[in-house]
Amino acid sequence: MDTNYGISMNSILRMDILHDARLLAGASGTDQIVTSVSVMVDPNIVSAVTGGELLVSTAYAIRENIPQLVQLIPQLKEHGVVGLGLKFNSYINEMPQNILNLCNELSFPLFEIPNSISFSQIITPIMTTIVNNQAQTLGDIYELQKALTATMLGGGNLQSIVQTLFDRFGNSVAIYNDFFSSFVLACSEQRRESISRRMENLVRSGSSGKETVSLMSSREVDSIDGLICNKIIIPIYSDKKKYGSIYIWEDNREITGVDLAVLEASTSLIALDMIKKISMYEMENNHKATFLDDLLVHDEERQRKSLANAEYFDFDVDAEHRVAVIRVLSGSSTIGNSSLYKTNNSIVNILRRISRDSSIKVLFVNKCDSIVLVFESPMREDDEYLQELHLFVDNTLAALEAEGILAMASIGVGRSYADATSLWKSFNEARRAAACWNIDDSRVHYFEKLGVYRFLSYENLRPELIIFYNETLKVLVDYDHDRDSELVHTLSLYFKCGGNLKRLAEEMGVHYNTVAYRIQRIKELAHVSFDNADQMLNLQIALKIYEVNFHR
């Protein structure tokens, strides 16, 4: 039986029928909740007891071996028994001090029941209270679920649901949606700014906090406008999958065990509302994915089909557009499907937040290993628009870094096209730019600024580029791999230092003779002359092929 329906040991000992009972030990454990009462006839009852149980007994069962309580009481405590009440009768005059000390140590209430009281006189009022509590709780659950159901059937959203909870409990309450990284709240105007600030911090962090690892409610101390009160966090889940959390502050009154049971019982209905919205979002995302799949391909028939639905997606065919791709990288370890889904969803939440605050119009869709964005300019791109575009991208990078997923993402931005049927070019450019994530420390690359990498990232050229790389640089890469040397790195820095060996030595933090020796080995292994401009150009191009295709 749930502890929310029970009664504390303190309350039991204060009942009129136990007015003359004596608490012998274990006073620190009297706040524990009793959910059932049983008569202990035999000390071997341990295997049959359940958590939350109060045992009552005469001392007859232990009259010949009182010291056995030293072993029995810890066993009862371990099995969740809340306390033990004994009628001494003529079998025991007093309880040994070592047993009283043990009960105090274990916070296990031990009390003496007056001989004049029958067990039924004790059990009946306790069980009646428990059953009444259960009935009250079930009634409250029914009433709240009826109210929530009426709200949902009437077309109410999460804001209507949170308002219903606020009206029912009178405390500040908020609901956080994990999937959309969004929240709704209901509270007094006095508390609104403080509560909103807390929830907005959750939105910025993109998670509902430490409770995400557990499906159990938790309680922590919080401060709202100088008021110190408890904050209770109740996970919203269905079929063991978490969708969000209810936050309720005890800023007006205490949330009792019964209140908590009612709130926890309401989470399944709230989860259904969230699941419905997620399903609608994913359906919309699938429609957008189909629209963009047909639009961003070099196929006139599919493009015509896509543009026929442009108005439905608020896509202006007469405007200028460019495509960006956020590619989710696997890195050195493969990202599992669930982790990839979570990462993609986090990125989509970031884009949703940034697009709400941006003046730039963007359509984006979540695909299996990337997110595709189409930026729209109502007229030919000017400096002001480009500034807004760069700000959007920079804000995205900052948010990715704040959530700790920047290292797993690469952004490529294609060129702008006035003709919607040419957007497939921008899409291919964006993908190629995103594939250049390892050429420098930047996580975003604009295709028009890629220089020679525009050609080196061209997929159709890759077979020939690999052959060229094998004929020029691969010998140095293999040498480094076999001997754990740094010839390729030295060569790369050589070009960056303009061929100045002294500066190269300083850059690498090694002696001048070391870099001179390495340069000589490069000449010998690659069969090149550093005085031959064509051979040096070949090495530079091979280095860039290596950066795009092999360097991780």
Secondary structure, DSSP 8 states (H G I E B T S, - for coil): --GGG-EEHHHHHTSGGGTT-EEEE-GGGTTSEE-EEEE--SGGGGGG--TTEEEEEEGGGGTT-GGGHHHHHHHHHHTT--EEEEE-TTT-SS--HHHHHHHHHHT--EEE--TTS-HHHHHHHHHHHHHHHHHHHHHHHHHHHHHHHHHHHTT--HHHHHHHHHHHH-S-EEEEETTTTEEEEE--HHHHHHHHHHHHHHHHHTS--GGGG-SS-EEEEEEETTEEEEEEEEEEEETTEEEEEEEEE-SSS---HHHHHHHHHHHHHHHHHHHHHHHHHHHHHHHHHHHHHHHTSS-HHHHHHHHTTGGGGT--TTSEEEEEEEEE--TTS---HHHHHHHHHHHHHHHHHHHHH-SSEEEEEE-SSEEEEEEEESSS--HHHHHHHHHHHHHHHHHHHHTT-GGGEEEEE---BSSGGGHHHHHHHHHHHHTTTTSSS-SEEEGGG-TTHHHHT-GGGHHHHHHHHHHHTHHHHHHHHHHT--HHHHHHHHHHTTT-HHHHHHHHTS-HHHHHHHHHHHHHHHT--TT-HHHHHHHHHHHHHHHHHT--
